[in-house]
Amino acid sequence: MNAPEKVLDVAIVDEAHRLTQKTGLFRMGEDQILEILRASAFTIFFVDDQQRVHIKDYGSVAMLKERAGEIGAEVYENELSSQFRCNGSDGYLAWLDNVLEIRPTANDFFDLDYDIAVVDNPHAAHAWDERLPDFLHG
């Protein structure tokens, strides 16, 4: 990245759990977390350790705290009580956690207003998508 120090007043990093260790096309740059912290006077990281999906996902809460400590940055941690996704439904998110066995919840069933399908191949997914009304493709 090679940004000058404190070039940004504020940096907001959403999905910070998806950060990788090194920056650049060939991942040969500096530590991505340190680069972001150095480039901004105030940094907000939105991170969910349960949403790390790849072995190279680097932006855990522990790693963010470690890197901040290395440069003497103050860390204030806050937990969001909810997310506004899926029509803002905490029930849906709890159901999804239960179905995906992320954590057990009391939500064994959820009255979904969604179409869900499991298909065997991309062609079947395309055929399923084609049956949806045109306004949903837009």
Buried (B, 14 or more C-beta within 10 A) or exposed (E): EEEEEEEBEEBEBEEBBBBBBBBEEEEEBBBBBBBBBBBBEEBEBEBBEEEBEEEEBBBBBEBBEEBBEEEEBEEEEEEEEEEEEBEEBEBBBBBBBBEEEEEEBEBEEBEEEEEEEEEEEEEEEEEEEEEEEEEEEE
